[in-house]
């Protein structure tokens, strides 16, 4: 009932052939592997460095934004205070006008 593509294929176990450590093929494989390992490790180091630099950049940006928040909060408090003072003065003037009528 199943498609042959969905059924697992059974393979014979792969047997490693023995390569002499003195052979040119072995040395070539080792050299290629060493190059691949170096390349992979260098790439990982670069990625870690980039992540670290980005983290520092974001921390700096966060500090600037925190300072901006503090500045805007202070400005808001000042404006609220000014507005409340004007409201109080307006209320006193309105009461004085009502009492003179």
VOPAGU-2260 file (C-alpha; in pm, 1 decimal, decimal comma):
REM VOPAGU-2260
SITE   aa  ch    i         X         Y         Z
SITE  UNK   A    0       0,0       0,0       0,0
SITE  UNK   A    1     295,4     234,8      59,6
SITE  UNK   A    2     494,1     405,0    -207,9
SITE  UNK   A    3     838,2     248,6    -247,4
SITE  UNK   A    4     987,3     591,0    -181,2
SITE  UNK   A    5     845,7     593,5     171,9
SITE  UNK   A    6     977,8     253,6     270,1
SITE  UNK   A    7    1319,0     242,9     433,4
SITE  UNK   A    8    1589,1      92,6     224,2
SITE  UNK   A    9    1810,1    -167,5     381,4
SITE  UNK   A   10    2175,5    -130,3     307,2
SITE  UNK   A   11    2457,1    -362,5     377,4
SITE  UNK   A   12    2675,3    -235,4     661,5
SITE  UNK   A   13    2962,3     -28,0     537,2
SITE  UNK   A   14    3294,0    -176,7     623,3
SITE  UNK   A   15    3585,6      61,0     659,6
SITE  UNK   A   16    3883,2     -42,5     467,0
SITE  UNK   A   17    4202,4     -14,7     653,8
SITE  UNK   A   18    4439,6     254,2     534,7
SITE  UNK   A   19    4797,1     247,6     639,6
SITE  UNK   A   20    4905,3     553,1     834,2
SITE  UNK   A   21    5217,7     564,5     622,9
SITE  UNK   A   22    5028,7     591,9     292,2
SITE  UNK   A   23    5001,7     906,4      83,4
SITE  UNK   A   24    4620,0     869,7      78,0
SITE  UNK   A   25    4608,0     875,3     459,5
SITE  UNK   A   26    4833,1    1183,0     478,1
SITE  UNK   A   27    4618,0    1358,4     215,6
SITE  UNK   A   28    4298,0    1280,6     407,2
SITE  UNK   A   29    4452,2    1399,4     733,5
SITE  UNK   A   30    4572,8    1721,2     573,8
SITE  UNK   A   31    4228,3    1789,5     423,9
SITE  UNK   A   32    4066,7    1717,1     758,1
SITE  UNK   A   33    4309,0    1946,2     940,1
SITE  UNK   A   34    4231,5    2227,0     694,6
SITE  UNK   A   35    3856,8    2172,5     741,1
SITE  UNK   A   36    3892,5    2176,5    1120,0
SITE  UNK   A   37    4096,5    2498,4    1112,2
SITE  UNK   A   38    3843,2    2660,2     881,7
SITE  UNK   A   39    3552,4    2552,6    1102,7
SITE  UNK   A   40    3718,9    2678,6    1420,5
SITE  UNK   A   41    3810,5    3010,9    1259,6
SITE  UNK   A   42    3451,3    3053,0    1146,1
SITE  UNK   A   43    3327,6    2979,4    1500,3
SITE  UNK   A   44    3574,3    3234,5    1645,6
SITE  UNK   A   45    3456,4    3499,6    1398,5
SITE  UNK   A   46    3094,6    3426,4    1484,0
SITE  UNK   A   47    3166,1    3456,9    1858,9
SITE  UNK   A   48    3353,3    3784,2    1803,8
SITE  UNK   A   49    3068,5    3926,5    1594,9
SITE  UNK   A   50    2816,5    3825,8    1860,5
SITE  UNK   A   51    3027,3    3989,9    2131,9
SITE  UNK   A   52    3062,5    4310,5    1930,2
SITE  UNK   A   53    2687,3    4317,6    1863,1
SITE  UNK   A   54    2617,7    4267,5    2235,2
SITE  UNK   A   55    2842,8    4565,0    2320,7
SITE  UNK   A   56    2672,3    4774,7    2056,2
SITE  UNK   A   57    2328,4    4686,1    2192,8
SITE  UNK   A   58    2437,2    4763,4    2549,9
SITE  UNK   A   59    2554,9    5106,8    2440,7
SITE  UNK   A   60    2231,5    5168,4    2252,4
SITE  UNK   A   61    2034,6    5053,2    2556,8
SITE  UNK   A   62    2219,1    5301,1    2781,4
SITE  UNK   A   63    2141,0    5585,8    2540,4
SITE  UNK   A   64    1775,4    5487,0    2531,2
SITE  UNK   A   65    1761,6    5467,1    2911,5
SITE  UNK   A   66    1905,7    5819,7    2931,1
SITE  UNK   A   67    1648,0    5938,8    2676,1
SITE  UNK   A   68    1369,2    5780,0    2881,3
SITE  UNK   A   69    1495,7    5957,9    3195,3
SITE  UNK   A   70    1514,4    6290,0    3009,2
SITE  UNK   A   71    1163,5    6253,8    2865,1
SITE  UNK   A   72    1022,9    6144,5    3201,9
SITE  UNK   A   73    1173,9    6451,9    3365,7
SITE  UNK   A   74    1032,1    6672,1    3088,9
SITE  UNK   A   75     689,6    6511,6    3133,0
SITE  UNK   A   76     697,5    6571,0    3509,0
SITE  UNK   A   77     792,3    6935,8    3451,5
SITE  UNK   A   78     508,4    6984,9    3203,2
SITE  UNK   A   79     261,1    6814,8    3438,2
SITE  UNK   A   80     372,3    7046,5    3717,8
SITE  UNK   A   81     331,8    7355,7    3496,3
SITE  UNK   A   82      -8,8    7237,4    3382,0
SITE  UNK   A   83    -125,7    7168,7    3737,5
SITE  UNK   A   84      -6,4    7515,7    3847,0
SITE  UNK   A   85    -200,9    7679,5    3564,8
SITE  UNK   A   86    -506,1    7470,0    3649,6
SITE  UNK   A   87    -484,7    7581,5    4014,8
SITE  UNK   A   88    -442,7    7947,1    3912,4
SITE  UNK   A   89    -734,9    7916,4    3671,0
SITE  UNK   A   90    -950,9    7767,3    3946,9
SITE  UNK   A   91    -867,5    8055,1    4184,5
SITE  UNK   A   92    -943,6    8317,2    3917,2
SITE  UNK   A   93   -1272,7    8144,5    3836,2
SITE  UNK   A   94   -1370,7    8142,4    4204,8
SITE  UNK   A   95   -1280,1    8512,5    4238,7
SITE  UNK   A   96   -1488,8    8601,4    3936,0
SITE  UNK   A   97   -1790,4    8410,2    4077,0
SITE  UNK   A   98   -1766,1    8584,8    4415,3
SITE  UNK   A   99   -1757,9    8932,3    4255,4
SITE  UNK   A  100   -2085,5    8869,4    4071,7
